[in-house]
Amino acid sequence: MKKHSALFLLIIFSSFLSSSNCQDNVSKISVVGSWIGRVDVSSVVLRVVFNISLSDNDSLLVTLDSPDQGAKDIKVGPLTISGDQISIKAPLLLAEYTGTIKNDTLMEGSLKQAGRTFPLILTKTAMPFTINRPQEPKPPFPYKPADIKFRNETAGITLGGTVTIPDGPGPFPAVILISGSGSQNRNEELMAHKPFWVIADYLSRNGIAVLRYDDRGVGQSENSAAPSTSADFATDAVAALKYLKTVGKIDTSAIGLAGHSEGGLIAAIAASGNPEIAFVISLAGPGVSGEQILYRQNYDLNKAAGMNKKDLKALISMSRRMYAVIKKEPDNSKATEEMTAILKRSMEKQKAPAGEVEKALKGFPASAATLTSPWYRTFIVTDPASYWNKVKCPVLALNGEKDLQVAADANLPAIEKAVRSGGNQKVTVIEFPGLNHLFQHCKTGLPAEYGEIEETFSPEVLKTMTDWINGLW
């Protein structure tokens, strides 16, 4: 359920520019243009575009786009050409592309970044690359958007967001959107998709007010001094509810929560102890423990990516041993030491080459820091059922049949069972055929497809949410 913004660190890069050297057998003019390739990072495909131009003083200049991360026109360099070999360096990104110029439209090489190497074939495009997101809202809007700030007194922080209120006298029902895990802005922006903006636009065009907000430490939202867990994020949602009750034209008795992925758990936590929350919508939210979700997620993602049964079994076995360490060993240093030993034994048992073992062990401390973080430790032991069975308001739980991150067949029945076990019969669960974790129509469900699919959010799910909310009143 982690988002992938940290997998390819283009966003931390600032401007760097230099001229190039060029020898005779590859002309400068032949490399001028936009070159696009794809980097496969842990089953996520990120498109990379190098835009090469010729300056007035006959130097080659380069900018880099990462369209799936919303990064554009980053100046990089220097670019050097020696014979048919090309190099584009990005020192502040800790990256360098090296390749062979095959002809005027093809380069074959690799991208090195922070000690990792990724194959990268670049093809020159006839036109500058553009990314198409046909559902992204465009003005004029039949509602009034307003950027706002609200205070979470429990956490001692201020959060920024946007409220969209339909035209008309009101009062209108309202929904607060809660993002999934990872640091997300108010649009839950990922791979150049802005699903929360698409949702807010659709709902507000159909008589429902929406508040969406930046996560802690993102955009206009302050960060908390201490590390945060799902329970802490639930206080942000409650603070948003408190704020909405002060906004004109809002029906204060009809304010609910809609959470995506981990946001579904956050919504359940908030609603389990707050009778003022009028409804909850879970969008691919968890119904089973974080540990169970991660086992299933690892299995499904890697199986879909082509991993064989033997390696899948070894992967899950290693994960179980590592999670056992996390649950029993509170000291991060000791836990990291034990997990490192588990990784080493597991790879050696699989007869991995010594070089691969060494490389994996060298990179493991960064992964261990995530595994031993307060958020991760809390997530793997949290049982969503303990919150869902205390939710007394109407619940709508939705999932995509091809969701490989939060499996529908495991989590939808668990949510329904937990809600009903608490005596609440007002629960509806729907599994949508052909939809992935982002509620896009897809082929495989792999995250590698997210950025390449033009659809941001399924129209039938938007309609289902709208009809269900409006049908409550």
N, C-alpha and C positions, 0 to 999 in steps of 0.2 A: 504494500500500500504506500510505500514511500514514493514520492515523486522523484523525477530524474534530473532536476535542475543542476545537481552537483556533478553529474557524470562527465560533462564536457564544459570546462570552466571558461567559456567565452565571456561571460558577463562580468568577470572580474578584471578584464583586460582594458587598459587605457590606451590612448593613441601612441603609435610609434610609426615613424616614417623614414624611409631611406631610399636612395637610388640603387640601381642594379648595374651589374657588369654583364656584358654579353659578347660572346664570340661569334664569328662569322657564319658558322654552319647552321645556326638557328636564328632567324631574324627576329628583331624585337617585335615588329608588327605582327608576326605570326602568332605570338602568344597573347596579344591584346584581345580582350573580351571577357565574358563571364564563364567560369569553369565550375561545374557542379559535380559533387560526389557525395557518397553516403558512408558514414562511420557507424559501424555496428558495435554498440557498447552495452553488454549485458542484456541482449535481446531488445534493446531500444535502438532504433535507427535514427540518427541525426544527420540532416542534410547540411553540407558545408559548401559555400560558394566563395570562390576567389574571383574578385573583379580586378582585372589588370588593365591599366590604361597607360598612355604615353604622355608625359608632361611636355611643356613648352621647351624645356632644355634637353629633350630627348632621353629622359630617364623613365624607367618603368616604375609605376606606382601601383600599390596593391591595397585593396580593402577586402575585408572578410565579412560574410554574412553567415549567421546561423539561424535560418528562418524558423526552425522548430523551437528555438529558444527566444525568439523575438529580438535577436541581436542583428544589427544592420550597419553597414558602412564603417566597420572598425578598421582603422588604418593599421596595416601590419607591414613588415619588411625587416631586413632587406631581401630583395629577390635577386638571385644570381643564376646565370646560365653559363654552363661550361660544356661545350659540345652539345650533346642532346640531353644533358643532365640539368635539372632545375631544382632550386632550393628556395623555399620561402620561410623565413624565420619569424618567430613571434616570441622574443625573449621574455616579455612580461607575462606571457601566457604559458611559459615553459613548454613551448611547442615549436615544431618545425616540420614542414612538409618537404620531402625529397622524392623525386621521381624521374622518370625517363619520358622525354617528349617523343611520342611515337609518330605523330603527324600533327597537322594543324588543328585537329579536333579531339586528340586523345593524349592523356598523360597517365602513366601507370606508376604508382609509388606507394608511400606510406606516410602516415602522420604519427609523429612521436610526441607524446605529452606526458610530462611528469613521470617518466620512467616506463610508460606503456607505449606499445606500438600497435597501430591499427592500419590494416590495408586500406588504401584510398585511391580509387581510380577516378580521374577527373575527365569530364566530357564538356567541350565547349558548347554553349547553347547559342542558338540562332538569335534569340532575343534575351534581354536581361531577365533573370529568374524572378518570378513573382509567385506569391503564395495565395491561394484562393480560399476564402472562408465566406461562402455565400450567405450564411445565417447571421453573420455579425451585424448587429443593429445599426441602422443609418437614420439620421434625422430626415424629416421632422418627426418628433415623437408625440403620440397622443397621450402623453402623461408628463408629469413635471419631475424631472430628476433633480436631486439636490445632494451635494456633497456635505456630509455632516460629521460631527465627532461626538462620541459619548464616553462616559467615564465608567470604568470598572473599579468601584471603590474597594472591592475585596482584594484585587490584585494591585491596586494603587497605580493603574495605568489608564491612559486615554487611547481610544481606538478610533480610526477614521473609516468612513464608509460612504455609501451612497444609498439614498432612499428614492424609490420611484413610486409616485402616487398617481393613480388614474385620474383623468379629468372627470369632473362631475361633483355633485354635492357630498357624496359619501353617506355615512361612513363605510369604509371598505375593510374587508378582511385583509390580514397581512401575514407575510411569511418571512422569517429570518433564515438566510442561507448560511450554512456552516460547511467550510471546506474540509477536504481530506487531509491526511498527514503530510508533513513537509510544510515549508514556508510558502504560503500562497497569498496572492493579492486578492482584492475584492471580487475579481472576475474569475478566480480560480484558474488563472491563465497557465496553460500547458501546451507545448508543441504548437504555439501560435493560435490555439483555440481559447476561447473565452466563454466557457459553458455557463458560468453564473450570470454573465451579461445577457446571454441568449435566453436563459430561464427568466431573468428579471423582466426583460423586454416583453416576452410572451405573456407572462402572468399579468403584468401591468396593463397590457393592451386588452386584457380580458377581466378587468375589474378587481385585481388583487394587488395590493401594495407590497413592495419588497424592500427589505433592507439587506444589503450585502456589505461585508466589511473586510478590511485587510487583516491578515493574521498578525499576531504579536511580532514586532520587529520588522514588519514589512510595510512599505508605502507610508501612509500617514498614521500608522499605529505604533505606539511605544512598546518596547519589550519589557518583560518582567525581569527583575534582578535575579530571581532564582529560576532554575530549569523548570519547564512546565510539562504537565501530563494531561491526558484527556480530561481528567476531573477539573484541572485548572482551566482548560479551554471552555468547559461547560459554564464557568462563571462569566466568560465573555458573552456567551449567548444569552444568559440571564440578564446581563447588563444591557444588551441590545433590546431585550424585551421591555425592560424598565424604561429605556429611552423612548421606544415606540409608543408607549402609553401616554407620552406627553405631546405627541404629534397630532395636529388637527386632521380631521377626516379619516382617522383610523378607528375601526371598531375595536375598542380595547378588550372586548370579550372574545375576539376572534383572531388572536395572534398565535401563530404556530411556528414550528421549526422544521426546516428541511436540510438534512445533512447528507453529504456525499462521502462514501467510503468511511474513514474514521469519523467523519462528521456525523454519520448515522449513530455511532456509539455516543458521541458527545451530546447529540440531541436526546438520546435515551437517558443519559445521566442527568441532564438538565431537567427533563420532563418528569423523571422519577420522583423528584422532590419538590415540584412546583405545580400546584393545581391551576395556576394562572395561564399555563401553556395550553392552548385550545386544541392543538393537533400536532402530530409528528409525521413527517415523511422521511423514510429511510431510502436513500438512493445508493444501492450497492453497499449498504452498511452491514457491519458484522452482527451475527447472531450467536456465533461460537467464540471461544477464547482466541486471543491473539496468537497463541502458540499453535492452535489447530489451524487457524487461517494461514499462518506462514508455512506450515508443513504442506498444506494443500496448494498454496500459491507456488512454492518452489517446485512441487511435483508437476503441476499443470503447465507452468511456464516452460520448464525445461523439457517436458515431454513434447509440447507443441513445437519447441525449437529443435527437436530431433534427438534428444538424449536417449540412449538405450536403457532397457529395464534394469540392467545390472548397475549402471552408473546412477540411475535414479534411486535405487534402493540404498546405495552407498551414501548418496547425498542426504537423504532423509535420516539415515542412521547417524551420520555425523551431526546433523542439525539437532537431533534429539539429545545427543550427548552434550553438545554445546549449551543448549537451553537448560539442561539439568544443572550445568555449572552455574549459569547465570542465576538460576532460582535458589541455589544453595549457598553460593559464595558472594557475600556482599562487598568484599574488597575487590575493587576493579583491577588492581595490579595482579592479584592472585588469580582472579577469574581469567584475565587475559593470558597469563602463563599457562593455565590448564587448557584453555581453548586452543592455544598455539600448539600444544603437544597433541591434542586431538586431531587438529588439521594435519600435522606432520605424519602421524600414524596412519590416518585415513588415506592420504595421498600415497604413502609408501606401500600400503596394502593394495592399492589400486595399480601399483607398479608405474606410477607417474615418473617421467624422466627427472633426474636429479636437478636439472636446470629449472624445470617447472616448479618443483617443490621449493627450491630456494627463492624463486620469484614470488610464489604465493606467500611464503613466510615473511618475506621482506615487506609485502604490501598489507599483511594482515593487521598490524596495529591500528591502521585507520579504520578498518572494519570493526575491530574490537571496541574502539571508542564509541561507535554507534551501538553495538550490542550491549554495552554496559551502561549506556546513558539512562537517566531516570525515566525518560519517556519509554524507551524500549523495554526496560525491566518491568515497568508497570503494564505496558501493553500486552506482553506475552502471558501475564497471569490474570488479566482482567477477564471476567466472565460477563459478557453483555446481558445474559439472562437475569442476573441479579438486579439489573436496572430495568430491563424490559418488563419484568413481572410486576413492577411498581408503577408503570405508566397507565394512567386511568383515562386518558383522552383518546380520541380516534387515532388509529395508526394505519398508514399506508406504506407498505414495504415493497420496493421495486428492485428488480435485478435483471441483468442481461444474461441470456442463456450461454453466451460465449465469454462471459466474464472469467478471466484466468487469474484475477487478483483476489476477488472475494466471490467464491463459487456460489452460484444461485442455489444449487441443489442441497448444499449444506447449510446455508445461512438463512434463506427464506423460511424453511420449516422451523428452524430454531427460534426465529423471531416470533413467528405465529404461536408456537407452543408456549413460549415464555410469557407473551402478552396474555394469552388465554388462561394460563396457569394462575395469573394474578387476579382473575375474575373479570378481566376486560374482554368482552366479546366483540368490541368495535375495532376489528383488525382485518385489513385486506392485504393479501400478498399477490403479486403478479410477476411472472417470469416472462420476459419479452424475447421471442426467438430472434437469433441473429445479431444480438447487440452485445457489445463488449463492456468493459468496466467504465468507460466514459459515456455509455449509452449511444454509441455510434453503430450504424450498420457496418458489419465487417466480414472478413473471410475467415481469419484464424483466431482473433481475440488477442493476439500478441501485441504488447506495447509498441513493437516495431511498426505497427500499422497506424498508430494514433495520429502521427503528424502528417501522414500521406493521405489519410481520409479527409475529404473536403467537408463532410458533414460534421458539425460540432456537437449536436445533441438531437436525438431522435424526435421528430415531430409527434409521433404517437404517444411518446412518454410525456411530452409537454402538454398534450391535450388531456391525457389521463390525470395528471397532477391538477390541471386547471378545473376539469369537471368535478374531480373529487373534492377539492377545496370549496368550490362554489356550491356543491351539493350538500355541504354541511349546514348551510344556512338558508 
